[in-house]
Amino acid sequence: MLGVFDNFPKNVHRIALFSSTTPVKKLQQVIVNIFHKLNSTSLRLEDVSIPSIPECKVLLEFGIADAQDFTFLDGEETTKLLEKTNEKSFQTMDFLCVLRYHRTHGEKKTSLKLDHYFLRFTFGRGLVEVQVYHEKGAMHVSPEEIIDFISEKINENFSKRALRPVPV
């Protein structure tokens, strides 16, 4: 089923709860658009987390779940997903987030280990739960930092905060 990863782990590394008055459809469309825009974007590691590697860049890649697999959010897949969210909002949306790290020394580029995260967004009445599972890699970015980075990007797309942390 589109949007849900059948093998999402039961024991996750981080859960965050947010309150939101933003309509779920709008929130989901913003999330999809953000992930599409971030795909293949190279950022400084300090833009995403407290850097554990000096002068490191990180390339982000996002894919949407479809039962057993994930599909990269390219232009075509993004359009298809936005049309689906326009028809009906999802209760759950699962994504794969791959972070590829590299350092450059002059013209020489050195690739470092990468991280794979599973992200699950669950939408309820006025609440959004985000679960993060670190599937593999060196964990240069913590699950908490992933949540902070994504929630900040989401909030940047609204005139007032769409996601407000709820203490758990």
Secondary structure as UniProt FT lines:
FT   TURN            6..7
FT   STRAND          14..19
FT   HELIX           24..38
FT   TURN            39..40
FT   STRAND          41..44
FT   HELIX           45..48
FT   TURN            54..55
FT   STRAND          56..67
FT   STRAND          69..72
FT   HELIX           75..87
FT   STRAND          92..105
FT   TURN            106..107
FT   STRAND          108..124
FT   TURN            125..126
FT   STRAND          127..136
FT   HELIX           143..155
FT   TURN            156..157
FT   STRAND          164..166
//
